[in-house]
Amino acid sequence: MADSIDTDDIGPGPGAGGAIIAEPLRRALGDRYLQYALSTIMHRALPDARDGLKPVHRRLLWAMRLLKLDPAQGFKKSARVVGDVIGKYHPHGDQAVYDALVRLAQDFAVRYPLIDGQGNFGNIDGDNAAAMRYTESRLTAVAAELLDGLDEDAVDFRPTYDGEDEEPEVLPGAFPNLLANGASGIAVGMATSIPPHNAAEVIDAALHLIAHPDASVEDLLRHVPGPDFPTGGVLVEPRESIVEAYRTGRGGFRLRASWRVEDLGRGQWRVVVDEIPYQVQKSRLIEKIAELINARKIPILADVRDESAEDVRLVLEPRSRNVDPAVLMETLFRLTDLEVRVPLNMNVLIDGRTPRVCSLSEVLRAFLDHQREVLVRRSRHRLERIARRLEVLAGYIIAYLDLDRVIEIIRTEDDPKAALMAEDWSAAAGAEAAALDFARRPGGLHLTETQAEAILNMRLRALRKLEEMELRAERDALSAERAELEALLASEEAQWARVAGKLREVRARFGAPEELRAVTFAEDLAALKARHGAEWPQGARRTGFADAPKVEEVPLEAMIEREPITVVCSRNGWIRAMKGHNPLDAEVKFKDGDGPRFAFHAETTDRILLFATNGRFYTISAANLPGGRGMGEPVRLMVDLPNDEDLVAIFPHRPGMARLLASSAGDGFVVDEAELLAQTRAGKQALNLREGVRAAVCRPAVGDHVAVVGENRKLLVFALDELPRMSRGKGVRLQKYKDGGLSDAMVFAIDQGLRWFDGGGRVRTVARPELDEWMGKRGGAGRMAPRGFPRDNRFPPEGAEPPAKG
């Protein structure tokens, strides 16, 4: 529709120079949305593969470096840092920038914090940090490693948003920050989610990739077995899934809390959780477990307590000492955030421009290529500085070789600088001429302007003999360094060797002792942590690996205390469960205008099936029904039953039972009850209905014959075997009608006869041979019902007893 707009009809409007740009709306919106999407992808959401930072994080570190907030210096108010960032580099909200600063300082959110915070920076319970005016911050040693080399032309700089200053496009990043600290973000049409890893393991994998450029992901995973979360935990993801995730760049990891059984003596025990999954709020986790206990969804758990101080300590009290701890924890893992799935989506910016989902080897290659480029740029920068210094040193040495002539020129010449440059110093240099940097021009060897300026700026105290010796030693050292750098730049192999050496230095600085680096199994890791206590090295692995125990899943019903109940549902759909098996005809109070409709005996372990006029079955756990002290609760709050639909039947599920379903049009079939259990509030469709037709019958299929009565009071009896057994469908024709439809149907045993209650409460039974008059084939019209058949054309309700006399 937008392309059909005739832009020739658009009148003149305000714009640059009083003109407008006429273009189709679709193209205008597309171009502008594309610009917005690219801006979000490149400048907000996705990290750079080279330094692992988003622009806001990079600008935070850059601003703090300019404020001289080095690890060895003092702290400054976080408000000062945020003000510099939003004022000079990042024109966004101050709260967003402060939130980014806070996260980089939280040791439970970042594996290797980049900011050292002083004050309240939040906690694992989910409490927010204090306002920025109350907290202070400075850089950590890891952040200093990322910034190292910015003064040596290691990376390109670009103008800030207002053009008044400059900022680095990327940091030198000798620390493998992308994988070590991970990243997450949502852009337009794409997202990224990279969990944190162990830096020493990542460096080991990078070193292996330098030595073996064609190494496979499987080879690299021998060094990086998986993520390493700051909050610890246990990974129970199969090895094949981990390999596939790192090969494709997409996948996920099952992460569980770390727990142990604490023996209390005399057969008593409790479970202590000392590490919870990454990014799970402890307070919310405890609330969820408490809700499950109150809702009796975990009957084997009696209580949960938070005994945490600086460390995590959640105590779980079982209801009985006979409970298997593994069964208890497997239940909690399934129902709570004690087990979470951490996604992996390594969508990063390659070279700072191209978003791409990368494998582990591609991410490491991008990091290593950047490190080599940084090394080359820093080496060239150093060569330029050495060349300038050697030029100055050559001038100083000339001054020492012919000091009298230099002094004479300075004392007698009106323009000593020009005279020094015009003088031929070949005779003074003598044998050292080849080793000195001169401006070789016609007429001999001459000083450069830089050398002449340096000689004129010399202090008299520098003319001593000792100074000359120091200058010559410095010249020799710089010459040797220059030769080494030139050899380095000429050899790719030497460059990779230098990169590997730098990585080994970083590993030694931020890694763990050798004996702790290879520990990955959860049990061994837990024992070592308990031995080291609070002195567990920061660089040591925190997250262990284990196979998920093969514990037989215990159904929820088995954990619910089995008690008899009487379920009552009113005409308006208010349901409740009263304790004990009370008489079904006992007097029960209802709301005004309401009354009884369904009543049956069940147990708290049962699942209650509800059949509605829309042909759908809904499932409710009997343990979740409201108690009988009040009026109950509406069924529509428990299941998604439409307002224009009504209930046909309510009954407890019995395994092995079958049901006869039929519609008001007279179609039906037999279905196993196991096929009717629904897993969601939306229910499960069983009887397909055309427009204007409603579900009318849901009876137990116990017996061998079916009795069907229509609204025309004609009765038909046929064999149950003539009905198909289905899980879902419209069914087959039960009875033929000229006018009206089905009134009721039931299944009965032919040898016991067809029974109903007459108006006087007496049981009326029609058996063979009298019943043969109504026997026929399925789909027949039937004959008028026998005398005394109920006027409402209904068979007795399921489980109904004849009314008491008198």
C-alpha positions in Angstrom: 0.0 0.0 0.0 2.9 2.3 0.8 4.3 1.8 -2.7 1.1 3.1 -4.3 1.5 6.6 -2.9 1.8 9.1 -5.7 4.7 11.3 -4.5 4.0 13.8 -7.3 0.9 14.9 -5.4 2.9 15.8 -2.3 2.9 19.5 -1.8 5.9 21.6 -0.8 6.8 21.5 2.9 9.5 22.7 5.2 13.0 21.3 4.9 16.5 22.2 4.0 16.3 25.2 1.7 12.5 25.0 1.7 12.5 21.7 -0.2 11.4 18.2 0.6 12.6 14.8 -0.4 9.8 12.7 -1.9 10.2 8.9 -1.7 7.9 5.9 -1.1 6.9 5.4 2.6 8.1 1.8 2.6 11.6 2.7 1.4 11.8 5.7 3.8 10.8 3.5 6.7 13.1 0.7 5.6 16.2 2.9 5.3 15.7 4.5 8.6 14.9 1.3 10.4 18.0 -0.3 8.9 20.1 2.6 10.2 18.6 2.1 13.7 19.2 -1.7 13.5 22.8 -1.3 12.5 23.3 1.3 15.2 21.9 -1.1 17.8 23.9 -4.0 16.6 27.2 -2.3 16.3 27.1 0.4 19.0 25.0 -1.1 21.8 24.2 -4.8 22.0 26.9 -7.0 20.5 30.5 -7.2 21.9 33.6 -6.9 19.8 35.4 -10.2 19.3 38.8 -8.6 19.9 38.4 -7.1 23.4 35.0 -8.6 24.3 33.5 -5.2 25.2 30.5 -3.3 24.2 30.9 0.5 23.6 29.5 1.5 27.0 32.0 -0.8 28.8 34.9 0.4 26.6 34.1 4.0 27.3 33.8 3.4 31.0 37.3 1.9 31.2 38.7 4.6 28.9 37.2 7.4 31.0 38.5 5.8 34.3 42.0 5.6 32.7 41.9 9.3 31.9 40.9 9.9 35.5 44.0 8.0 36.6 41.9 5.4 38.5 44.6 2.8 38.2 44.6 -0.2 40.5 47.4 1.3 42.6 45.7 4.7 42.9 42.8 5.8 45.2 39.1 5.5 44.5 36.9 8.2 43.1 33.1 8.7 43.3 31.2 6.6 40.7 29.1 9.7 40.0 32.3 11.4 38.7 33.1 8.5 36.4 29.5 8.3 35.1 29.5 12.1 34.5 32.6 11.9 32.4 31.3 9.0 30.4 27.9 10.5 29.5 29.4 14.0 29.0 32.3 13.1 26.7 31.7 9.7 25.2 28.3 8.0 25.7 25.3 10.3 25.3 22.8 8.1 27.0 21.1 7.9 30.4 23.2 8.1 33.5 21.4 5.2 35.2 22.1 2.9 32.2 25.8 3.8 32.4 25.9 3.3 36.2 24.2 -0.1 35.9 26.9 -1.1 33.4 29.6 0.1 35.9 28.0 -1.8 38.8 27.8 -5.1 36.8 31.6 -4.8 36.0 32.3 -4.6 39.7 30.1 -7.5 40.9 32.1 -10.6 41.5 29.0 -12.8 41.3 28.0 -11.4 37.9 31.5 -11.1 36.3 34.0 -13.9 36.4 37.0 -11.4 36.4 35.7 -7.9 37.6 37.0 -5.0 35.6 36.1 -2.4 38.2 37.1 -2.5 41.9 34.1 -1.1 43.8 34.0 0.4 47.2 30.6 0.6 48.9 27.3 -1.2 48.3 27.4 -2.7 44.8 24.4 -5.0 45.3 24.4 -8.7 46.2 23.4 -12.1 45.0 20.0 -11.7 46.7 19.1 -9.3 44.0 19.4 -6.1 46.1 20.3 -3.1 44.0 23.5 -1.1 44.4 23.6 2.2 46.3 23.2 5.4 44.4 26.3 6.5 42.4 26.9 9.4 44.8 27.6 6.9 47.6 29.9 4.4 45.8 33.5 4.7 44.7 35.4 2.8 42.0 38.7 2.3 40.3 40.1 -0.1 37.7 41.3 -3.7 38.5 44.5 -5.3 37.3 42.5 -7.2 34.6 41.2 -3.8 33.2 44.7 -2.4 33.3 45.8 -5.4 31.1 43.0 -4.6 28.6 44.1 -1.0 28.4 47.9 -1.7 28.2 49.3 -0.2 25.0 46.9 2.6 24.3 49.8 5.1 24.5 51.8 3.1 21.9 49.5 3.4 18.9 48.2 -0.1 19.5 44.7 0.7 18.2 42.9 3.3 16.1 41.1 6.2 17.7 38.0 7.9 16.4 36.3 11.2 17.3 33.7 11.2 20.0 30.0 11.9 19.3 30.5 15.7 19.5 33.9 15.7 17.8 35.6 17.4 20.8 37.7 14.4 21.9 38.9 11.0 20.8 38.2 7.5 22.0 39.7 4.1 21.1 37.7 2.0 18.6 38.9 -1.1 20.4 41.2 -1.8 23.4 44.5 -3.7 23.0 43.0 -6.4 25.2 45.8 -8.8 26.1 43.3 -10.5 28.5 40.8 -12.8 26.7 37.9 -10.9 28.0 35.2 -12.0 25.6 35.2 -15.7 26.8 36.6 -15.0 30.3 33.8 -12.6 31.3 31.2 -13.5 28.7 28.6 -11.1 27.3 24.8 -10.9 26.7 22.7 -8.5 24.7 19.6 -8.2 22.5 19.9 -6.3 19.2 17.5 -5.9 16.4 16.8 -9.3 14.9 19.7 -10.9 16.7 21.1 -11.5 20.2 24.2 -12.7 21.9 24.7 -14.9 25.0 28.2 -16.0 26.0 28.8 -17.5 29.4 32.0 -16.8 31.3 34.9 -19.1 31.1 38.2 -19.7 33.0 40.8 -17.3 31.7 43.7 -19.8 32.2 41.8 -22.5 30.2 41.0 -20.0 27.4 44.7 -19.0 27.2 45.7 -22.6 27.1 43.4 -23.1 24.1 44.7 -20.0 22.4 48.3 -21.3 22.9 47.3 -24.6 21.4 45.7 -22.7 18.4 48.9 -20.8 17.9 50.9 -24.0 17.8 48.3 -25.9 15.7 46.4 -23.4 13.5 44.1 -26.1 12.1 43.1 -27.4 15.5 39.5 -28.7 15.7 37.0 -27.6 18.3 37.4 -31.0 20.0 41.1 -30.3 20.4 40.4 -26.9 21.9 37.8 -28.4 24.3 40.6 -30.4 25.9 41.8 -27.1 27.3 38.3 -25.4 27.7 36.0 -28.1 28.9 33.1 -25.7 29.3 32.0 -22.5 31.0 33.3 -21.4 34.4 30.7 -19.4 36.3 31.6 -16.9 39.1 29.0 -18.5 41.3 30.2 -22.0 40.8 27.7 -24.8 40.4 27.8 -28.1 38.5 27.4 -28.6 34.7 25.5 -31.7 33.9 25.3 -31.2 30.1 26.4 -34.3 28.1 29.8 -34.0 26.4 28.4 -34.4 22.9 26.1 -31.4 23.4 28.9 -29.3 24.7 31.1 -30.1 21.6 28.2 -29.4 19.3 27.4 -26.0 21.0 31.0 -24.8 20.6 31.3 -26.1 17.1 28.2 -24.2 15.9 28.3 -21.3 18.3 24.7 -22.1 19.4 23.5 -24.3 22.2 23.1 -24.3 26.0 24.3 -25.8 29.2 22.4 -27.4 32.1 23.7 -25.8 35.3 22.8 -27.1 38.8 23.4 -25.9 42.3 26.1 -27.5 44.3 24.8 -29.4 47.3 25.8 -31.8 50.0 24.2 -33.9 52.7 24.9 -32.8 56.2 24.7 -35.6 58.8 22.9 -34.6 62.0 23.3 -37.9 63.8 20.7 -40.6 64.8 19.7 -41.0 61.2 18.8 -37.4 60.7 20.1 -35.3 57.8 19.6 -32.2 55.8 20.7 -30.8 52.5 23.0 -27.8 52.3 23.2 -25.8 49.1 26.4 -23.8 49.0 26.5 -22.7 45.3 23.5 -21.6 43.3 23.3 -21.3 39.5 24.6 -18.2 37.6 22.4 -15.1 37.6 19.8 -16.7 39.9 18.6 -14.4 42.7 18.9 -16.2 46.0 16.0 -14.5 47.6 13.7 -15.2 44.7 14.9 -18.8 44.7 14.0 -19.2 48.4 10.6 -17.6 47.8 9.8 -20.1 45.0 10.8 -23.1 47.2 8.7 -21.8 50.0 5.7 -21.4 47.7 6.1 -25.0 46.6 6.1 -26.1 50.2 3.0 -24.1 51.0 1.2 -25.4 47.9 2.2 -29.0 48.9 3.8 -29.6 45.6 6.9 -31.0 47.3 5.4 -33.0 50.2 8.8 -34.6 51.0 10.3 -31.2 51.8 9.4 -29.7 55.2 11.3 -26.4 55.3 13.9 -24.1 53.7 16.2 -21.7 55.5 18.7 -19.1 54.4 21.8 -19.3 56.7 24.0 -17.4 54.3 26.6 -14.9 55.5 29.3 -13.9 53.0 29.0 -17.3 51.4 25.8 -19.1 50.2 24.2 -21.6 52.6 20.7 -22.7 52.0 19.4 -25.5 54.3 16.7 -27.9 53.1 14.9 -29.9 55.8 13.2 -33.2 54.6 9.9 -34.2 56.0 11.1 -37.7 56.7 14.6 -39.2 57.2 13.5 -42.1 54.9 13.5 -39.8 51.9 16.3 -40.3 49.4 18.3 -37.0 49.2 18.9 -37.6 45.5 15.1 -37.9 44.9 14.5 -34.7 46.9 17.1 -32.7 44.9 16.0 -34.1 41.5 12.5 -32.9 42.4 13.8 -29.4 43.3 15.9 -29.3 40.1 12.8 -30.0 38.1 10.6 -27.4 39.8 12.9 -24.6 40.8 15.8 -22.5 39.5 18.3 -24.8 41.4 18.8 -26.0 37.9 18.8 -23.6 34.9 19.7 -23.7 31.3 22.4 -21.2 30.3 22.2 -20.4 26.6 25.2 -20.1 24.3 24.9 -17.8 21.3 28.4 -16.6 20.2 27.1 -13.8 18.0 29.9 -11.2 18.0 31.3 -8.4 15.9 34.2 -9.5 13.8 36.7 -6.6 13.2 34.2 -4.4 15.0 31.8 -4.4 12.0 30.4 -7.7 10.9 28.0 -9.6 13.2 28.5 -13.3 13.0 27.8 -16.4 15.0 31.2 -17.9 15.6 32.6 -21.2 16.8 35.1 -21.5 19.6 38.0 -21.6 17.2 36.8 -18.6 15.3 36.4 -16.5 18.4 39.9 -17.4 19.6 41.3 -16.7 16.1 39.8 -13.2 16.1 41.4 -12.6 19.5 44.8 -13.9 18.4 44.8 -12.0 15.2 44.0 -8.8 17.1 46.9 -9.5 19.5 49.3 -10.0 16.6 48.1 -6.7 15.1 48.6 -4.9 18.4 52.1 -6.4 18.7 53.0 -5.2 15.2 51.7 -1.7 15.8 53.3 -1.3 19.2 56.6 -2.6 17.7 56.5 -0.1 14.9 55.6 2.7 17.3 58.6 1.6 19.5 60.9 1.6 16.4 59.9 5.2 15.6 60.6 6.3 19.2 64.0 4.5 19.1 64.9 6.2 15.8 64.1 9.6 17.3 66.1 8.9 20.4 69.1 7.5 18.5 69.1 10.7 16.4 69.3 12.8 19.6 71.9 10.5 21.1 74.1 10.9 18.0 74.0 14.7 18.4 75.0 14.4 22.0 77.9 12.2 21.2 79.1 14.6 18.5 79.1 17.3 21.2 81.4 15.2 23.4 83.7 14.3 20.5 84.4 18.0 19.7 83.2 19.9 22.7 85.5 22.9 22.2 84.2 23.5 18.7 80.6 23.2 19.9 81.3 25.8 22.7 83.1 28.1 20.2 80.1 28.1 17.8 77.6 28.7 20.6 79.7 31.6 22.0 80.6 33.3 18.7 77.8 32.7 16.2 74.7 34.9 16.1 72.7 31.9 14.9 74.4 28.9 16.7 71.7 26.4 15.5 72.3 27.1 11.8 76.0 27.1 12.4 75.9 23.8 14.1 73.9 22.3 11.2 76.2 23.8 8.6 79.4 22.5 10.2 81.0 19.4 8.8 81.6 17.0 11.6 83.2 14.2 9.6 86.6 14.8 11.2 85.2 14.8 14.7 83.2 11.7 14.2 86.1 9.8 12.7 85.7 6.1 13.0 82.3 6.5 14.8 80.7 8.2 11.8 79.2 4.9 10.6 77.5 4.3 13.9 76.0 7.8 14.2 72.8 9.1 12.7 73.8 12.1 10.6 72.2 14.1 7.8 74.5 13.1 5.0 74.6 16.0 2.6 77.1 17.2 0.0 80.2 18.6 1.8 80.3 16.0 4.6 78.3 14.9 7.6 76.0 17.4 9.2 73.8 17.6 12.3 70.0 17.5 11.8 67.8 20.2 13.1 66.6 17.9 16.0 70.2 17.1 16.9 71.2 20.8 16.9 68.2 21.7 19.0 69.1 19.0 21.5 72.7 20.1 21.8 71.7 23.7 22.4 69.3 22.5 25.2 71.9 20.5 27.0 72.7 21.5 30.6 76.3 22.2 31.6 76.2 19.4 34.3 75.6 16.9 31.4 79.1 17.6 30.0 80.8 15.3 32.5 82.6 12.2 31.3 80.2 9.8 33.1 77.3 11.2 31.1 79.1 10.4 27.9 79.5 6.8 28.9 75.9 6.5 29.8 74.8 8.0 26.5 77.0 5.5 24.6 75.5 2.6 26.7 72.0 3.8 26.0 72.8 4.1 22.3 74.1 0.5 22.2 71.1 -0.8 24.0 68.7 1.0 21.8 70.5 -0.2 18.7 70.3 -3.8 19.9 66.6 -3.3 20.6 66.0 -1.8 17.2 67.7 -4.8 15.5 65.5 -7.2 17.6 62.3 -5.3 16.7 63.2 -5.2 13.0 63.8 -9.0 13.1 60.4 -9.4 14.9 58.6 -7.4 12.2 60.2 -9.4 9.5 59.2 -12.8 10.9 55.6 -14.0 11.4 56.8 -16.9 13.4 58.6 -14.6 15.8 55.5 -12.5 16.1 53.4 -15.5 17.1 56.1 -16.6 19.6 56.0 -13.1 21.2 52.1 -13.2 21.4 52.4 -16.7 23.0 54.9 -15.4 25.5 52.6 -12.5 26.5 49.7 -14.9 26.9 51.8 -17.0 29.2 52.6 -13.9 31.3 48.8 -13.2 31.6 48.1 -16.8 32.5 50.7 -16.7 35.2 49.3 -13.5 36.6 45.5 -14.3 36.6 45.5 -18.1 36.5 45.7 -20.7 39.3 48.4 -23.0 40.5 49.2 -25.9 38.2 47.7 -28.5 40.6 44.3 -26.7 40.6 44.1 -26.0 36.9 43.2 -29.6 35.8 40.5 -30.1 38.4 37.1 -30.3 36.8 35.0 -33.1 38.4 32.5 -31.7 40.8 33.3 -34.0 43.7 37.1 -33.3 43.6 36.4 -29.6 43.2 34.1 -29.5 46.2 36.7 -31.3 48.3 39.5 -28.8 47.3 37.2 -25.8 47.9 36.4 -27.1 51.4 40.1 -27.5 52.1 41.1 -24.0 50.9 38.1 -22.2 52.4 38.0 -18.5 51.6 41.5 -18.6 50.2 40.4 -20.4 47.0 42.3 -18.7 44.2 40.4 -16.5 41.9 41.9 -18.0 38.8 41.0 -21.6 39.8 38.0 -23.3 38.3 34.8 -22.8 40.2 32.3 -24.8 38.1 32.6 -28.5 38.1 31.3 -31.2 35.8 29.2 -34.2 36.6 26.8 -36.7 35.0 23.1 -36.1 35.9 22.3 -39.0 38.3 19.9 -41.6 36.9 17.3 -41.2 39.6 13.9 -42.8 38.8 11.5 -39.9 38.4 9.0 -39.9 41.2 5.5 -38.8 40.0 4.1 -35.8 41.8 1.2 -37.9 43.1 3.6 -40.2 45.0 4.9 -37.2 47.0 1.4 -36.0 48.0 0.0 -37.3 51.3 -2.9 -39.6 50.4 -6.1 -38.5 52.1 -9.8 -39.1 51.2 -11.8 -36.1 50.0 -15.3 -35.4 48.8 -15.3 -33.1 45.7 -18.3 -30.9 45.2 -18.9 -28.6 42.2 -21.9 -26.3 42.0 -24.1 -25.4 39.0 -22.1 -22.1 38.5 -18.8 -24.0 38.5 -17.5 -23.3 42.0 -15.4 -26.3 43.1 -14.0 -27.4 46.5 -12.7 -30.5 48.3 -13.9 -31.5 51.8 -11.9 -33.8 53.9 -13.1 -37.4 54.2 -15.7 -39.4 52.3 -18.9 -37.6 53.2 -22.3 -38.8 52.0 -22.8 -37.4 48.5 -26.4 -36.3 49.4 -25.3 -34.4 52.5 -26.4 -30.8 52.8 -23.8 -28.3 51.6 -24.0 -24.6 51.6 -23.7 -22.7 48.3 -23.8 -19.1 47.2 -27.1 -17.4 46.7 -28.6 -18.5 43.4 -26.3 -21.5 43.2 -26.8 -25.1 44.0 -25.3 -28.6 43.8 -24.5 -30.3 40.5 -21.5 -32.7 40.8 -20.3 -34.6 43.9 -18.0 -37.6 44.1 -15.4 -39.3 46.3 -11.7 -39.1 45.5 -8.3 -38.9 47.1 -5.7 -36.1 47.3 -3.4 -38.1 44.9 -6.1 -38.2 42.2 -6.2 -36.1 39.0 -9.6 -34.7 38.3 -10.9 -34.7 34.7 -13.4 -32.0 33.6 -15.3 -32.5 30.3 -16.8 -29.3 28.8 -19.4 -28.7 26.1 -16.6 -27.6 23.7 -15.4 -31.2 23.6 -12.2 -30.5 25.6 -10.9 -32.2 28.7 -9.2 -30.3 31.5 -7.0 -31.7 34.3 -6.8 -30.5 37.9 -4.7 -32.0 40.7 -7.0 -33.0 43.6 -4.3 -31.8 46.0 -4.7 -28.2 44.5 -8.4 -28.0 45.1 -9.5 -25.4 47.6 -10.6 -26.6 51.0 -14.2 -27.2 52.0 -14.5 -24.5 54.7 -15.5 -21.8 52.2 -17.5 -21.8 49.0 -14.6 -23.0 46.9 -13.2 -21.3 43.8 -14.4 -21.0 40.2 -13.2 -23.7 37.9 -12.5 -21.0 35.3 -9.6 -19.7 37.5 -7.9 -23.1 37.4 -8.4 -23.9 33.7 -8.9 -21.9 30.5 -12.6 -22.8 30.2 -14.4 -20.3 27.9 -17.2 -18.3 29.4 -19.8 -19.5 26.9 -19.1 -23.2 27.6 -20.4 -25.4 30.4 -19.3 -28.5 32.2 -20.7 -31.9 31.1 -18.9 -34.2 33.6 -16.3 -34.2 36.4 -14.7 -37.4 37.7 -11.4 -38.7 39.1 -9.1 -40.3 36.6 -8.8 -44.1 37.0 -6.0 -45.8 35.0 -7.3 -48.5 32.7 -10.8 -47.0 32.5 -12.5 -46.0 29.2 -15.2 -43.4 28.5 -18.1 -43.1 26.1 -18.2 -39.6 24.5 -21.1 -38.4 22.5 -22.2 -35.1 21.0 -25.7 -33.6 20.9 -25.8 -34.5 17.2 -25.7 -38.2 18.1 -22.0 -39.0 17.2 -19.6 -40.6 19.6 -16.9 -43.1 20.3 -15.0 -44.8 23.1 -11.7 -43.4 24.5 -9.2 -44.5 27.1 -9.0 -42.1 30.1 -5.2 -42.0 29.8 -5.7 -40.2 26.5 -7.7 -37.5 28.1 -5.1 -36.1 30.6 -4.1 -32.6 29.7 -0.8 -31.0 30.6 -1.8 -27.4 30.3 -4.5 -25.1 31.4 -5.8 -24.9 27.9 -6.9 -28.6 28.1 -7.0 -31.3 25.4 -9.4 -31.6 22.6 -11.1 -35.1 22.4 -14.5 -34.7 20.7 -14.5 -32.7 17.5 -17.6 -30.7 17.0 -19.2 -28.9 14.1 -20.8 -25.5 14.5 -23.9 -25.6 16.6 -23.2 -29.0 18.1 -22.1 -29.4 21.7 -20.7 -32.3 23.8 -23.5 -34.0 25.7 -22.3 -37.3 27.2 -19.3 -38.6 29.1 -20.0 -42.0 30.7 -17.9 -44.9 31.9 -17.6 -47.5 29.3 -18.2 -50.4 31.7 -20.4 -53.1 30.2 -21.0 -54.7 26.8 -24.0 -52.7 25.4 -24.9 -49.1 24.8 -28.3 -47.5 25.4 -29.1 -44.3 23.5 -32.1 -42.1 24.0 -33.0 -39.1 21.8 -34.9 -36.0 22.4 -37.8 -37.8 20.6 -37.9 -40.3 23.5 -36.9 -43.2 21.2 -34.5 -45.7 22.8 -31.9 -47.8 21.0 -29.7 -50.5 22.4 -26.7 -52.0 20.5 -23.4 -53.8 21.3 -20.5 -51.7 22.6 -18.2 -53.5 20.1 -19.9 -51.5 17.3 -18.2 -48.3 18.6 -14.6 -47.5 17.6 -12.0 -46.8 20.2 -10.3 -43.5 19.3 -8.2 -40.8 21.0 -9.8 -37.9 19.2 -12.3 -37.4 16.5 -16.0 -36.8 15.7 -17.0 -40.4 16.2 -19.6 -42.4 14.4 -23.4 -42.2 14.3 -25.0 -43.7 17.5 -28.7 -43.1 16.6 -30.7 -41.7 13.7 -33.0 -38.7 14.2 -35.5 -36.9 12.1 -36.0 -34.1 14.5 -33.9 -33.1 17.6 -30.8 -34.8 18.7 -29.2 -37.0 21.4 -30.6 -36.7 24.9 -28.4 -39.2 26.8 -26.5 -42.4 26.5 -24.9 -45.0 28.8 -23.0 -48.3 28.8 -24.4 -51.2 30.8 -24.1 -55.0 31.1 -26.8 -56.8 29.1 -27.2 -59.6 31.6 -28.0 -57.2 34.4 -30.5 -55.3 32.3 -31.1 -51.6 31.7 -31.9 -49.7 35.0 -33.3 -46.3 35.9 -35.2 -44.7 38.8 -38.9 -43.9 38.4 -40.6 -41.0 40.0 -41.3 -42.8 43.2 -37.6 -43.6 43.7 -38.0 -47.2 42.8 -35.5 -49.0 40.6 -36.9 -50.1 37.3 -35.0 -52.8 35.4 -35.7 -53.9 31.8 -34.0 -57.1 31.0 -34.1 -59.7 28.3 -36.3 -60.9 26.6 -38.3 -57.7 27.2 -35.2 -55.6 26.2 -34.9 -57.3 22.8 -37.7 -55.0 21.6 -35.2 -52.0 21.6 -32.1 -54.0 20.5 -30.7 -53.1 17.0 -27.8 -52.0 15.1 -25.8 -48.8 15.7 -27.3 -45.9 13.8 -30.9 -47.1 13.9 -33.9 -44.9 14.9 -34.9 -47.0 17.9 -38.4 -47.3 19.4 -40.3 -45.3 22.0 -38.9 -45.8 25.5 -40.7 -48.2 27.8 -43.4 -47.0 30.2 -42.0 -45.4 33.4 -38.8 -44.1 31.7 -37.8 -40.7 33.2 -39.6 -37.7 31.7 -36.2 -35.8 31.4 -34.9 -38.5 29.0 -31.9 -39.1 31.3 -30.3 -42.2 32.5 -29.2 -42.3 36.2 -26.0 -40.1 36.8 -22.7 -41.8 37.3 -22.6 -43.4 40.7 -26.1 -42.3 41.6 -28.1 -44.2 44.2 -32.0 -44.3 44.4 -33.4 -41.6 46.6 -34.2 -42.6 50.2 -37.9 -43.3 50.9 -39.9 -41.3 53.3 
